[in-house]
């Protein structure tokens, strides 16, 4: 009697643990909109539809990024070539799209 009870108990535990993993659906996971990212540097090229910003870090190579300007892009200040800016952007299928451009002030003059 005891052996039969233990074997039934073991079998029920086995079956319960085997069926505890629910079936997963085949639907793809919902897409999450891309998060905003930031890039700061000096404007090296500026057109009506794009801005190119170069960031230089001491001891590393310069990083150059070009951002698309759309009618939805919010610009704070008047960006010009050689002005310091911070660009909030979103990666897009056509490249990086600028969401907001903030001009950070006049560039520091170089010391002789």
C-alpha positions as CSV (number, residue, x, y, z in Angstrom):
1,X,0.0,0.0,0.0
2,X,2.8,2.4,0.9
3,X,4.7,1.7,-2.3
4,X,1.6,2.3,-4.4
5,X,0.8,5.6,-2.6
6,X,4.4,6.8,-3.1
7,X,4.5,5.8,-6.8
8,X,1.1,7.6,-7.4
9,X,2.5,10.7,-5.6
10,X,5.7,10.7,-7.6
11,X,3.7,10.3,-10.8
12,X,1.4,13.2,-10.0
13,X,4.3,15.4,-9.1
14,X,6.0,14.5,-12.3
15,X,2.9,15.3,-14.4
16,X,2.3,18.5,-12.5
17,X,5.8,19.8,-13.1
18,X,5.7,18.7,-16.8
19,X,2.5,20.7,-17.4
20,X,3.6,23.8,-15.4
21,X,5.2,25.5,-18.4
22,X,2.4,27.2,-20.3
23,X,2.5,27.2,-24.1
24,X,3.9,30.4,-25.5
25,X,2.1,32.3,-28.3
26,X,3.7,32.7,-31.7
27,X,2.8,36.4,-31.8
28,X,5.9,38.7,-32.1
29,X,6.7,40.9,-29.1
30,X,5.2,44.4,-29.3
31,X,7.6,46.9,-30.7
32,X,8.8,49.5,-28.2
33,X,9.4,53.0,-29.6
34,X,13.1,54.0,-29.6
35,X,14.4,55.9,-26.6
36,X,15.8,59.4,-27.1
37,X,19.5,59.7,-27.0
38,X,21.8,62.7,-26.7
39,X,24.9,63.9,-28.5
40,X,26.9,67.0,-27.7
41,X,29.7,68.7,-29.7
42,X,30.6,71.4,-32.2
43,X,28.5,72.1,-35.4
44,X,30.7,71.5,-38.4
45,X,28.0,71.6,-41.1
46,X,24.5,73.0,-41.1
47,X,21.7,73.0,-43.8
48,X,18.0,73.4,-43.7
49,X,17.5,69.6,-43.5
50,X,20.5,68.4,-41.5
51,X,23.1,69.3,-38.9
52,X,26.6,67.6,-38.5
53,X,28.1,67.6,-35.1
54,X,31.7,66.7,-34.1
55,X,32.6,65.6,-30.6
56,X,36.2,65.5,-29.6
57,X,37.3,63.8,-26.4
58,X,40.9,64.1,-25.2
59,X,42.8,60.9,-25.9
60,X,40.2,59.5,-28.3
61,X,39.3,60.0,-32.0
62,X,36.7,62.5,-32.9
63,X,33.1,61.3,-33.5
64,X,31.1,62.8,-36.3
65,X,27.3,62.4,-36.5
66,X,24.8,63.8,-38.9
67,X,21.2,64.4,-37.8
68,X,18.1,65.0,-39.9
69,X,16.1,68.2,-39.1
70,X,12.4,67.9,-39.6
71,X,9.6,70.4,-39.1
72,X,8.9,68.7,-35.7
73,X,12.5,69.4,-34.6
74,X,12.5,72.0,-31.7
75,X,15.5,74.3,-32.0
76,X,16.5,76.4,-28.9
77,X,18.8,79.3,-30.0
78,X,20.4,79.9,-33.4
79,X,22.8,77.1,-34.3
80,X,25.8,78.3,-36.5
81,X,28.9,76.6,-37.7
82,X,31.4,76.2,-34.8
83,X,28.7,76.6,-32.1
84,X,28.4,74.1,-29.2
85,X,25.1,72.2,-29.3
86,X,23.4,69.3,-27.6
87,X,21.2,67.2,-29.9
88,X,18.4,65.0,-28.6
89,X,17.7,62.4,-31.3
90,X,15.9,59.3,-32.1
91,X,17.4,56.5,-34.3
92,X,15.2,56.2,-37.4
93,X,15.2,53.9,-40.4
94,X,16.6,56.7,-42.5
95,X,19.3,57.7,-39.9
96,X,19.2,59.7,-36.8
97,X,16.4,62.3,-36.5
98,X,16.9,65.4,-34.3
99,X,14.1,65.9,-31.9
100,X,15.6,68.9,-30.1
101,X,18.7,71.0,-30.7
102,X,20.0,73.3,-27.9
103,X,22.7,75.9,-28.6
104,X,25.0,75.9,-25.6
105,X,26.7,79.3,-26.0
106,X,29.6,80.9,-27.8
107,X,32.6,78.7,-28.5
108,X,35.6,79.4,-26.3
109,X,38.4,81.2,-28.1
110,X,41.6,79.3,-28.6
111,X,44.5,80.5,-26.4
112,X,47.7,81.4,-28.3
